[in-house]
Each structure stands twice: as structure tokens, then as C-alpha cells.
Amino acid sequence: MPAIAKILIVFAGMLLAARLRFQLGLAMALGGVALTFWSGAAAAQALANCGAALHSRDLWLLLVITVLIELCRFVTEGRNAGELMAAVQRWGGRHGRTATLMGLPAVIGLIPMAAGALLSAPFVRQASADTDRTPDWQAAVNYWFRHIWEYWWPLYPAVIISISIFKMDTLQFIAAQCLYTVVAAAAGYVLLIRPHLAELSQAAARLEGSNRRAFLVLLPLLVVAVAMSLLPGPLGLLFPSMHPQNRRLLAVMIGLGAGLIFIFADEYRQGAAGAAGRMFSTLFRRQSLSLLGTVFGGLLFKSLLDQSGLLPVAARELAHSGIPLAATVAVLPFLAGLVTGLGLGFAGTAFPLIAGLMAAPDSGLSPMSTLVLAYGFGYAGMMLSPVHLCLLMTRDYFRTNMPGIYRRVLPCELIVMAYAVVAYAALGALGW
């Protein structure tokens, strides 16, 4: 059987398992084991491959970072989010309502969490009060602006795994992907907000709050961004033998740890009892454990697929099949995102195969252009997935229906997909 057929069969099996509510991380781990045996490895070699994967420094650094990110979710509790809403409305002045509708879901989106759109939904509803905006419009606004960062923001597990799979420097990854946020925000503004700007500019109730408190809520995010930018250099002097990507992961981990100290110190100063217990209890929620399992399974699948030796063979087969590689690069992540409804779903399952295709000598695929096309279409599949948890929760909160939300979100997503194609062509022409 051709190597590409083996990989696609396992790929389809993982997506089917996810669609049937099988835990995605376990499905990916079993898929990696299946590929190891299907490549002809004996049991002893399969165990050796699994052992090598479990000894990977990348895997454990990424898991620790994921744990710290889950702890940072504590910053988005209602009291802190309320301070942010009051600050955004004050800072926005006449357009405070519009700034809240776009800004609050976006700010909350900086902290990765399962069904995070549910946290911003009450603020979108409050900001839309006394207007004629329908529930499906409110749901679309909340859902869209909640998801403008995951293309490149390095706290998202899908971004972390993508950087690892494509073996790309973090800053290079951000440079390739950051325009997606600009395009997505512009599409949302032009298609969702601007047609109703006159109505939304009417005076809204002024919310009282403290600018200092709002800054303290945002401080952990700023600490992470500064650490990611400034620490890799000094860490290189301390650990000269460490791989540059691992140094960047370590910098993010240090930034997250420092951010947690600020969060805890602020809670202690406010006299919040049991802050530490409530913060650590987030790790044992079902969604958090599932996320950790998915990250672990995705990294294990990627490592076992690399060690199976099937990727170079599959790349050669596809190169001689006549199927345009660009179509494969776009369609596989889109289907994975559509079926799983997860960023980790398309990054963990489709990207290892695409990275293998790109690495083939005669593929003609350049790193940045391939990444931009694959991520853009994978993300589009995730955003349009009927099993995306944020979409389901937003629909239920605003008591609307899927067709109404899709009718407003789909035009925005088509603009993002068009940008993915244009960026792929432009970067490819430059050899990037």
C-alpha cells in the first residue's frame, strides 16, 4: 500500500474518532502508534520510538507552558473582566460601545480557554443593550472578535505546536501570521460593525472603574510578551547548547510564571480568600485535562510520524501523482478543522503531513507560504465547524440559530481565506 494511503487512512481515523467525541489527544497518540507499526517497525522498535518521543525536551516544555496558560485563565474571572469593560468604554469615548463590542472579546481572547467566547458574551449583550441589534448579530460579533489572535499569539497551543512542527523561529512565525489578525479585525469591522456604526455611537451608560485596576488585569499578558521578546538572548548565554526554539519556549514559560506571580499578588492584595486554591483548581477541570491530553497526543503523533519514515515516501508519491500540492496544503487542514472544531485538531493532525511534504526536495513549497496557506484554511475550517465549542456556547447564550450566525460570519471568513491564497502566492513568488 502506498505510504500516502497509510497516512491518510490513519488521518481519517483520527478525525472520525474526534467526530464521534473520542478524546482527540488519545486518538492522535493511537494514530502515531498505528503508523509506527504500519511502517513495518517491530514491537521493540515501536517501543523505542515511543520512548524517544517521550524523552523529547520540546514535548515537556510545551506541556508545562500549557499548564501555566491554564493557570493564567484565572485573570479572566468576572470581576477582572468587568474592570476591563468599564475601562474600554471610558477609553472609547463616543465610540465606547463599539470599542467594547470589538475590544472585550478580543482582550479575553488573549487568554486561551475552552469555550472562551462564553466569557465575553455577557459584555457583548450589555454593550448592545438599547439597540436594535439581533441575537444572531450579537453572537457573530462575539464569536468573530474572540478569535482574531489565534493565528499567531504564542500562548495558543495550536500556535505552539505549529511552530514546533514547522521548525520555525517564533518571531518568524509571528511575522508570517500577524497580518491575519489585521485582516480578520478589518473584515469584522467592515461587515459586522460599520453598517451599524451610527446606532452604536449613541451614548451608552458610563461604567465606573479604575484605570489602574484595568492595567493590572492586563499586566500578566504584557509580562509574557516582554519575556518572549527579551529573554531568549540572555538565555542563549546561560544555555549555549540549548536549541533556539527551546530557549524561546523557556522564555515564554518564565514570562507565564512571572505573570502568575502578579495575578496571585494582586488577588492577595485585594484580600481574596483562597485565591491559590481556586487558581490551581482550574487544572482539574474537564476542559483543562482534555486540553493537556490533546497537546500531549498531538506532539506524540508528530514525533512518531517523523520516526516512521513514511513522510519522505509520501511526499515523493504526492509529487508524482499530479495533484497540486497547494490543494493538499489547503484542503487537509480545512477538513481537519471542520471535523474537530479545534485549533489543535488541524495543527496536530494535518500539519505533520504538510511539513513532511514541504521537506521533500522537489516539492517546490517554501516554509512561510506553506504555513500561511495551511494555517489560514485550517483556521477557517475550525471557525466554520458546527462542533466548535465557542460557536455552540455562543449560539446557546444568545438563543439564536446556526444559520443566522453563519450568514454573518461566512463573508468575513471568505475574506480571510482569500487573503490566505494571496499571501501564499506572494510569499511563494519571493521564495519565502
Secondary structure as UniProt FT lines:
FT   HELIX           3..19
FT   TURN            20..21
FT   HELIX           24..38
FT   TURN            39..40
FT   HELIX           43..54
FT   HELIX           57..72
FT   HELIX           73..76
FT   HELIX           78..92
FT   HELIX           93..95
FT   HELIX           96..108
FT   TURN            109..110
FT   TURN            114..116
FT   HELIX           117..127
FT   TURN            128..130
FT   HELIX           135..146
FT   TURN            150..152
FT   TURN            154..155
FT   HELIX           157..166
FT   HELIX           170..188
FT   HELIX           189..193
FT   HELIX           194..196
FT   HELIX           197..200
FT   HELIX           211..230
FT   HELIX           232..238
FT   TURN            240..241
FT   HELIX           244..269
FT   TURN            270..271
FT   TURN            273..274
FT   HELIX           275..281
FT   HELIX           282..284
FT   HELIX           286..308
FT   HELIX           310..319
FT   TURN            320..321
FT   HELIX           325..340
FT   HELIX           343..359
FT   TURN            361..362
FT   HELIX           367..383
FT   TURN            386..387
FT   HELIX           389..398
FT   HELIX           402..429
FT   TURN            430..431
//
